């Protein structure tokens, strides 16, 4: 509606200017209005300045102009004009945007709103338009064709909570004209008053006090078949029995999603987009459904547009029907094609009497050019290239400025146009079947030879200890970064992260680097290192279940170590061995990097081996001390699956200390938590609770930041409490 009113006002620029205060003229009004209504709209508003008719929303005017046009007399005259139009026009309407009918009084009503917007003042008597103009100039400096301020030099930027800015927003949001309803829908003014502490000035909303025509609903015609709902039917049974996707059934009948508020028995439904359907099973994936139906995922999504791009909402469709072939009316090829003309003409069409000059070649189809046609349009319309169109009609110039209406031009060749004499690339070949072969027979040709491939560059030599069969290599020169303050412990860690490979594997491929977890690990310049041994990231789980150490380790630990403990402040070698249920001699044997007095290479936050899969529970000298490793040293998959630590190992540490979480944690975990698990890919809340031997209720109680459905604050790589000690 606003666009129509603005268009009416803009058109006044070309209307007669016999009176400077006439706001509308007959040539911009519909002829369907009565004479009384038209005369009321054309009333001479003598009390208003001429500029009033040119006021626009969101255009700023200088204070001098506002002082001239913003008068009480003009405001009263506009109110009187509006009342007169409402009285004389009554329910007469004008057509506005999108063919919507609006009351004729909408025109003076909108004009009054533009006047109010331009002439708005705050409590101090300032015009608010210039204040908003200055704020806009500071926000977006530069010359604007609509703003009289183009330079903010020497100006003071208005405060974000300036009264004028609030008053303009208040007027805008309370009006039904312009974008007022949109501003009101997002509560712009309420947001500003809240942040600026403005009170006692609510939005004064207005209501329409004149006729508005409601659009008449258009009855939908069912293009398929009708089905009457039976008492035993439901949404899913109907879509299955009628061979239509459930969401197609809902969409074609304007019904609620997920079969909510489904119509009662006796209601007629339109079955339009019929197709071959399958029922979505529980835990289905697009890949599995498409594979079972022998179609592609792209086809599945194209035929079922309600399936999201990532197919994540398919799980919510279990039990419903989806299409596995194209929905809707199927194409039926004609059984008798004898009467159909060939796609490519095989005989020349008769040359019309109005054929264009020069169009003399055999022509399969002629077309009489109509007013408004041009060469490119004809080429597209008749499926012919522009060069071929010019070739068949050689009198046309390259700019097609001499294409004449009411003359016929050739738009299709007879047969293959490449056989036409004179066409670019045309040539004739005459073969003599009696001629002898003068070339070299294939069997007489020499054997082909291949030149060796010349490398474009000479690769760097491999570093000492680096594999020679890797898929990806990198130069040591490329990883000489200063990582101070970063989360990367060394350039070695950075390279492994860059190639998305396991740090331990990275160290195996580049054994010359030594301890890959050492912060001093670095690359030598002038040589290359293995970035990735395999072509792409490995899928699935490792073939063995050897647990991953929950922290950095020392070299020399047994390959079959299946129990680890992390050193915490104050925990000695003897304490760690005792808590793990092993002897100190066993501990030192499994951690050869640690000195016998535990003064060397026994570091806080490092992981040490406290159990091996081949151990029989002896004391290290072959003397059995128990029938097996103590059960207290192995919680639920302590370091298998998600990384787990419990005190020094997977058991409770000394009462004076508590274990360090093996990863970032959420707030709210209990102070007496003595066991943690880290979330790995695919591990749900329930899985984690099961692995830890606790209930889901306990897990949620010890991790209050996690929502009850585990969809909020349950993050990959984060550590969560799965065990507590007695306080």
GITA-V458859 format. One record per run of one state. SS is the DSSP state (alpha for helix, beta for strand, coil for the rest). FROM is the first residue (numbers start at 1). LEN is the number of residues. If there is no record, write none. Layout:
ss: <SS | SS>
from: <FROM | FROM>
len: <LEN | LEN>
//
This chain:
ss: <coil | alpha | coil | beta | coil | alpha | coil | alpha | coil | beta | coil | alpha | coil | alpha | coil | alpha | coil | beta | coil | alpha | coil | beta | coil | alpha | coil | beta | coil | beta | alpha | coil | alpha | coil | alpha | coil | alpha | coil | beta | coil | beta | coil | alpha | coil | beta | coil | alpha | coil | alpha | coil | beta | coil | beta | coil | beta | coil | alpha | coil | alpha | coil | alpha | coil | beta | coil | beta | coil | beta | coil | alpha | coil | alpha | coil | beta | coil | alpha | coil | alpha | coil | beta | coil | beta | coil | beta | alpha | coil | alpha | coil | alpha | beta | alpha | coil | beta | coil | beta | coil | beta | coil | alpha | coil | alpha | coil | beta | coil | beta | coil | beta | coil | alpha | coil | beta | coil | beta | coil | beta | coil | beta | coil | alpha | coil | alpha | coil | beta | coil>
from: <1 | 2 | 15 | 22 | 23 | 26 | 29 | 35 | 42 | 44 | 45 | 50 | 55 | 63 | 70 | 72 | 90 | 93 | 96 | 97 | 100 | 101 | 104 | 106 | 120 | 121 | 122 | 127 | 128 | 140 | 163 | 174 | 180 | 186 | 188 | 197 | 212 | 213 | 225 | 229 | 235 | 242 | 244 | 245 | 246 | 253 | 257 | 260 | 268 | 272 | 274 | 275 | 277 | 280 | 286 | 293 | 297 | 304 | 312 | 318 | 321 | 324 | 355 | 356 | 363 | 369 | 375 | 382 | 386 | 393 | 408 | 414 | 417 | 420 | 442 | 445 | 461 | 463 | 466 | 467 | 472 | 476 | 479 | 491 | 499 | 503 | 510 | 511 | 514 | 527 | 533 | 553 | 554 | 561 | 567 | 573 | 581 | 584 | 591 | 607 | 613 | 618 | 619 | 624 | 625 | 631 | 634 | 644 | 647 | 649 | 651 | 665 | 666 | 673 | 679 | 685 | 693 | 696 | 703 | 719 | 725>
len: <1 | 13 | 7 | 1 | 3 | 3 | 6 | 7 | 2 | 1 | 5 | 5 | 8 | 7 | 2 | 18 | 3 | 3 | 1 | 3 | 1 | 3 | 2 | 14 | 1 | 1 | 5 | 1 | 12 | 23 | 11 | 6 | 6 | 2 | 9 | 15 | 1 | 12 | 4 | 6 | 7 | 2 | 1 | 1 | 7 | 4 | 3 | 8 | 4 | 2 | 1 | 2 | 3 | 6 | 7 | 4 | 7 | 8 | 6 | 3 | 3 | 31 | 1 | 7 | 6 | 6 | 7 | 4 | 7 | 15 | 6 | 3 | 3 | 22 | 3 | 16 | 2 | 3 | 1 | 5 | 4 | 3 | 12 | 8 | 4 | 7 | 1 | 3 | 13 | 6 | 20 | 1 | 7 | 6 | 6 | 8 | 3 | 7 | 16 | 6 | 5 | 1 | 5 | 1 | 6 | 3 | 10 | 3 | 2 | 2 | 14 | 1 | 7 | 6 | 6 | 8 | 3 | 7 | 16 | 6 | 3>
//
